[in-house]
Amino acid sequence: MGKKLLSMFMIVLILLTMMEPLSSDSVMAVSESHPQESKTTNVALNAKATASGQCNEYENPSFAVDGRTDTKWCDNSGTAQKWLELDLGKDYNINQWVVQNACIGESKNCPYWNTNSFRLQMSEDGKTWEDIDVVKDNYQTIVDRYVPTFKARYIRLYIDKPSTQDSNARIYELELYGTDVEQTPAYPEINKKPVDYVDPFINTLGDNGQTNPGPTTPFGLVSLGPDSDGGAFSGYYYQDKYLKGFSHLRFSGVGCSGAGGNILMKPGIGSFTNDSKKYKEKYDKKSEESSPGYYKVKLESDIEVELTASKRVGFHKYKFPKSQDGYVLIDLANSYAGMLDASLKVENNNEISGYIKAQNVCGHGYYKMYYSIQFDQDFDSYQSWSGDAVGDDESRSGTKIGVFAKFDTNKNQEIKAKVGLSPISVEEAKYERNHDIPNWNFDQQRSKTRKIWSKLLNKVEITDNDEENKTIFYTQLYHSFLHPNNVTSSKGEFRAARDENTIRKTSEFSKDFEYYSGWATWDDFRKYSLYSILAPQEFDNIVKSMVDVYKTRGSYVQWGQGYWPSPTVRNEFNGAVILDAYTKGFDDFDVYTALQGMAVDTDNYTPNKVSGALEKAYSAYNPMKLASLLGDKATYLKYREIALSYQDLWNPIQRDDQQNERGFFTPNAETVASVSKINEFAYQGNLWHYRWFVPHDVQGLAKLRGSSEKLADDLEYFFEIDEYMAINEPDIQAPYMFNYLGKPYLTQKYVREYTTEVVTQKYHNHGLYALPIKSRVYRADPEGYLPSMDDDAGAMSSWFVYSAMGLFPGNPGDPYYMIGSPIFSEMTLHLEKGKSFTIKANDVSSKNRYIQEAKLNGKSFDQAWISYEDIMKGGKLEFQMGSTPNKEWGADPSKTPPATDFTKEVDLKLNSITAPADKTGVAIGTTKTADALGVPKTVSLDTDAGRVKANVTWNVDASDYDPTIKTVQTFAVNGTVTLPTGVKNPNNVPLTTSIKVTVNKIPQSQMTATATSQETIGENNSASMAIDGNSQTFWHTKWDKSDVLPQSITLNLGGTYPIDKVAYLPRPSGSNGNITGYNVYVSTDGVTFTKVASGTWANDNAEKVATFDPTDASYVKIEATAGVNGWASAAEISVLVK
């Protein structure tokens, strides 16, 4: 299988057999002195098979052991018990058995046709049978179990209950893994590295997660992976029998039809075709491998495909059999949500470039991605197509275009391809292709990507014997870090949301900033609190990117309308993430833009149905809370009213469907006939599920119900009647609400239940299941989730991660975490600056799920929450677990999580005013105004509630600055601070500040420029473009390369100045001509020049500075001795006076 899982139960069983043999003499005990373990094989393959009956000759018993999953044994006979017997031909030592049930080959009535109850039996004579393992109440498609090693020739699969819905048995494959009797079969490795626990095949079988097993990096732009032919939202279903190819973009785990599937590449053998029904290909399921950053498969044509990736580049390696008809097809029409446009250009015999423009999730808006494909060898010929037109055209455009490149794979059987992606340009995609992966060493890149994932996953260190839960944990941690996507170029450039025509620089923000896009915050807003612990730098940049969306989006958007730099879904709860960041100290962003954006989100939130009205109230909490922290009283009062508007929907006499009067949120607070109908009054849920969606005011909800005790009783009843919908987001915070209500032991009960135990689920996300399903919600098999349970960009996977930790963000924006019931004996979170935080759960088990007592850093700890600050300080939170609830622990009202006081007034006390940083590099002669000098418009206030920004008015006229003086001036400008509404100054802190300004840049307006080479044909790249004050235009040497380097640009400064610095800003996009080797010369007459500086500059878009001893100069010459691709260019050149 390549995905062999070992549960804690089975480990214990195996260890027991090491100490004492089973009762049957024919079952071999595993001892510590056993010989070296040997790799197992499927000893049931093509064994002689007989059965209790068969549906027809094409579904006879032999098809259950033929190694295929497109055939099956079926028995629809009237016998009460059905069985499948195998004669292996000789004895084998067996330690693993696998049953592949109905849903591996047929989607109808999944999962109810999967074999429900069955047992594996062995016999010495084929007549007397003994149970080896028993499975009851099964809904899994693939049952993969290890057992203590036993010796047998005769095996029987005895079926107690064929399915949940009918009496037909359906077995697609029975596999038995073992060795010859002289050998000892191997068991899976235990206590592995975190990266080795990740199984990307989990959540790929059927509509059970909608993830893809292909390679990517944390938050990577490229998501390269296999595309099968079954219509999966992320491109791949585990059970599909055909692969169409390998595409480079996708949005993991979301609904509708997903988004992505673009730039699909398919190696093959044969003549031209552009029909996916013809070029799709069967593959060897046993050959599939997947791990973080790597995917491998062998196609039916005997082509072996390996994939890896960097942030911005997909890397393919194809091993062909010898053939003159090898090809690589590039289909640009492939798209999950729909194509809008595409282009291609065959640049030479190994490069193809262009762009794709495709729809976002659910058809809202679009993204545009440029690509550059390069092969490591020339193709012999190619055919391109557009619709039905096929030929050797170098360029194509439209929605149905592609290229069919032919290779002689007799000569070169291994073909590699790199695919660079960029939201900026084809030129940038080429650059990324060569920058991210500069060579053709596939294994080196695979190792590099694995190390990137290891670095992240190693931040969580688990000490525990439960191998299956570790597999689930690290896989779901992996899934939690796939989105959003870093869409920043390696040069520090990006296009922002709904701002397609502007290329911006990360230097607008800070040197460490990177821009992110790809939001699904209706689903996953809780996920981001995980990043604040494990990836604070990325979290900071993500939040800044969210705030920037408020600047660039124009009119309000809830979904992905308009342009986005990568696939996206929806963003209405971005405000919750931003608020969460601010309350945790991530506040280096324009907080007033954030506040305004949150307010607009709430104002435009459509209160459709009861669910929409409750979500609008929750949305209002974000600007309300932020306004209270900023002292903005008017905004606070406005959004407090909306945040409390949920109360208007409360109908205290509404009965549940069992006619118990409990009170529910109903339309206009009017009585309805039923509270359990899905989608009638609530989106993807019912009134039971949304009864709990007041995470910002649980105490207020308790008051509506009459008391915390009554609300807790209702919540417990909700779980006991199986109303909780663990497969979707609307009520996933519900198990943690007991912490607010003084009953954290019930949080511990139900969180553990839904994290690791078999539960009953009645609902999928759009209605009732045909029959309730009894299963674990999270499993370590290719389904991994329950039917229709999308991972939703990490929303559901992060729930498991949080719950396994024993920490959960009950209400993002409140800087603390609910304490649940940790499932591992010990977990250490490795934090920034060498700190660590350990969560230790002594004697923990499924039964011992209740906290008896706790200590934080050695001191008694009995509150049902812990602050973010306490976690990030580092330390140890230690629990003593037991099987009996301690109803006193964390129950005292003083120990419940802090609640927002909706009655408080907003008044902040000013402590001090922080002076802004010095301003330098201002041009000589700049007008004597605050705007011209570029001084900041706000300053930072220190208040009793933290940092607050305030407007400042600068008295420039009173400064010593004289713009008529043409030499360097340094002077102070004093300013008057205006306090925001709600910030009080009882200590009479002086409302003044000052800033030091240095005017030392020679005005470009008085300069002239000449160059030894300049491109003036077509786009104007003359020398004057380097001193026009516009960073989007640039000087460039001749494009035809007739002027080879070195070349130079000379500036006439318009006067003589004592200078000591020359600043060089590279072109705004692309890298052609970026100066990497330079000399700087100065002159007083324009004839005789003296060299004052030389050196090298990095090939990136950051501004560069050459510094030298002060010298008088009237002319400055920059000589480019080396430049990217043999050119020289400059966007801006500035000269600074000493």
Secondary structure by P-SEA (a helix, b strand, c coil): cccccccaaaaaaaaaaaccccccccbbbbccccccbbbbccccccccccccccccccccccccccccccbbbbbcccccccbbbbcccbbbbccbbbbbccccccccccccccccbbbbbbbccccbbbbccccccccccccccccccccccbbbbccccccccccbbbbcbbbbbbccccbbbbccccccccccccccccccccccccccccccccccccccccccccccccccccccccccccccccccccccccccccbbbbbbbcccccccccccccccccccccccccccccccccbbbbbbbcccbbbbbbbbccccccbbbbbccccccccccccccccccccccbbbbbbccccccbbbbbbbbbbccccccccccccccccccccccccccbbbbbbccccccbbbbbbbbbcccaaaaaaaaaaacccccaaaaaaaaaaaaaaaaaccccccccaaaaaaaaaaaaaaaccccccccccccccccccccbbbbcccccccbbbbbbbccccccaaaaaaacccaaaaaaaaaaaaaaaacccccccccccccccccccccaaaaaaaaaaaacccccaaaaaaaaaaaaaaacccccaaaaaaaaaaaaaaaaaaaaacaaaaaaaaaaaaacccccccccccccccccccccccccccccccccccccccccccccccccccccaaaaaaaaccaaaaaaaaaaaaaaccccccccccccccccccccccaaaaaaaaaaaabbbbbbccccccccccccccccccccccccccccccccaaaaaaaaaaaaccccccccccbbbbccccccbbbbbccccbbbbbbbccccccccccccccccccccccccccaaaaaabbbbbbbcccccccccccccccccccccccbbbbbbbcbbbbbcccccccccccccccccccccbbbbbccccbbbbbbbbcccccccccccccbbbbbbbbbbbbcccccccccccccbbbbbbbcccccccbbbbccccccccccccccccccccccccccccccccccccccccccccccccccbbbbbccccccccccccbbbbbbccccbbbbcccccccccccbbbbbcccccccbbbbbbccccccbbbbcbbbbbcc
